Amino acid sequence: MSGAGMTEYLSEVDPRWTEHSGAEGHYGAPEWGPEDLERATRFLAELAPQARQMLEYLLRNPGRKVHCTELVDVALGGPNEGAPAQRVAGVVRGMNKGHSNSGRRLPFYWWEAPEGSGGATYAVRPSVAAVFLAAQLGAA
């Protein structure tokens, strides 16, 4: 099973947050915190349109591991052309400017799929989602 139909939530303190597959952008910088509202507002403003759509979808589902197929079909408006993992990876590159200017780690985590099951999953930690949602409210 691909995992696309399973719903899995991670609590704020779930040890799986430290078992993510992220490399560059996911280490060496602090996690987002309540003091980062202005920084989060700037990050959101610097996102490419599809990167913003994807992140906003994850923010509306804090702690939920979302399969890349769902991100393509729902957050990015589909259609799923058969390579959702590659499409999502391309969309993530639209976060490069915001990320490089933020001084923080990327605001999402991702996990490679088990061998042969296809597609990665993505999630935003609940505390990070709270920062970005508060930043959106403040910017509205």
Wavefront OBJ file of the C-alpha trace (Angstrom):
o trace
v 0.000 0.000 0.000
v 1.307 3.445 -0.896
v 0.173 5.099 2.308
v -1.855 7.618 0.314
v -5.083 6.468 1.948
v -3.805 6.237 5.517
v -4.048 9.167 7.919
v -1.255 9.467 10.422
v -0.860 12.311 12.918
v 2.280 13.125 14.882
v 2.025 14.908 18.214
v 4.387 17.779 18.964
v 6.725 15.464 20.887
v 6.551 12.385 18.638
v 10.097 11.008 18.172
v 9.440 10.539 14.437
v 10.007 14.272 13.924
v 13.705 13.540 14.436
v 13.599 10.568 12.044
v 12.766 12.620 8.947
v 14.522 12.264 5.591
v 15.333 15.934 5.095
v 18.906 16.960 4.489
v 19.951 20.457 3.360
v 17.573 23.038 4.761
v 16.428 20.776 7.573
v 19.553 20.963 9.767
v 21.822 23.662 11.097
v 19.164 26.312 11.690
v 16.701 26.751 14.549
v 13.110 25.540 14.478
v 10.400 28.171 14.032
v 9.082 29.573 17.301
v 6.561 32.120 18.628
v 9.168 34.889 18.330
v 9.286 34.369 14.534
v 5.958 35.920 13.453
v 7.574 38.687 11.349
v 10.070 36.206 9.926
v 7.219 33.820 8.996
v 5.304 36.663 7.318
v 8.359 37.474 5.180
v 8.907 33.763 4.420
v 5.319 33.415 3.156
v 5.623 36.571 1.032
v 8.740 35.189 -0.668
v 7.235 31.840 -1.666
v 6.525 30.885 -5.256
v 2.751 30.463 -5.759
v 2.656 26.648 -5.777
v 5.086 26.444 -2.847
v 2.706 28.670 -0.889
v -0.277 26.476 -1.853
v 1.546 23.368 -0.659
v 2.725 24.918 2.616
v -0.707 26.385 3.365
v -2.270 22.949 2.865
v 0.202 21.437 5.325
v -0.446 24.296 7.770
v -4.175 23.517 7.699
v -3.312 19.922 8.649
v -0.777 20.349 11.487
v 0.982 17.167 12.510
v -0.664 15.113 9.749
v 1.652 13.198 7.442
v 0.383 14.018 3.950
v 1.341 11.781 1.031
v 2.831 13.514 -2.014
v -0.061 12.232 -4.166
v -2.532 14.114 -1.955
v -0.393 17.249 -2.141
v -0.444 17.137 -5.945
v -4.121 16.210 -6.279
v -5.570 18.475 -3.577
v -3.115 21.223 -2.600
v -1.707 21.781 -6.085
v -4.939 21.118 -7.970
v -3.725 18.003 -9.810
v -3.708 16.267 -12.054
v -1.313 13.679 -10.772
v 0.835 12.985 -13.807
v 2.349 9.815 -12.360
v 5.382 11.382 -10.680
v 3.962 13.190 -7.629
v 7.190 12.919 -5.622
v 9.132 14.735 -8.335
v 6.437 17.389 -8.728
v 6.412 18.096 -4.987
v 10.215 18.220 -4.926
v 10.091 20.815 -7.701
v 7.489 22.846 -5.836
v 9.640 22.788 -2.691
v 12.384 24.583 -4.647
v 9.960 27.521 -4.727
v 10.727 27.950 -1.018
v 14.434 28.579 -1.594
v 14.329 32.386 -1.375
v 12.164 32.469 1.738
v 14.218 29.767 3.364
v 17.605 31.328 2.627
v 16.420 34.682 4.032
v 14.714 33.218 7.107
v 17.603 31.992 9.232
v 15.393 29.033 10.183
v 15.045 25.437 9.047
v 12.461 24.640 6.397
v 9.034 24.726 8.071
v 8.083 21.190 7.040
v 9.494 17.712 7.530
v 9.443 14.881 5.003
v 9.925 11.132 5.077
v 10.957 8.892 2.206
v 8.546 6.095 1.450
v 9.575 2.564 2.370
v 11.263 0.785 -0.537
v 8.771 -0.064 -3.254
v 5.797 1.763 -1.719
v 6.169 4.971 -3.732
v 6.102 8.591 -2.709
v 7.180 10.606 0.263
v 5.056 12.084 3.043
v 5.253 15.637 4.392
v 4.136 17.306 7.617
v 4.388 20.532 9.588
v 4.962 20.307 13.301
v 1.925 21.684 15.227
v 3.985 24.407 16.954
v 5.388 25.568 13.592
v 1.918 25.578 12.030
v 0.761 27.822 14.898
v 3.522 30.341 14.126
v 2.679 30.498 10.425
v -1.084 30.619 10.981
v -0.631 33.494 13.455
v 1.613 35.260 10.909
v -1.099 34.873 8.251
v -3.713 36.325 10.607
v -1.459 39.239 11.442
v -0.832 39.954 7.758
v -4.537 39.804 6.865
l 1 2 3 4 5 6 7 8 9 10 11 12 13 14 15 16 17 18 19 20 21 22 23 24 25 26 27 28 29 30 31 32 33 34 35 36 37 38 39 40 41 42 43 44 45 46 47 48 49 50 51 52 53 54 55 56 57 58 59 60 61 62 63 64 65 66 67 68 69 70 71 72 73 74 75 76 77 78 79 80 81 82 83 84 85 86 87 88 89 90 91 92 93 94 95 96 97 98 99 100 101 102 103 104 105 106 107 108 109 110 111 112 113 114 115 116 117 118 119 120 121 122 123 124 125 126 127 128 129 130 131 132 133 134 135 136 137 138 139 140
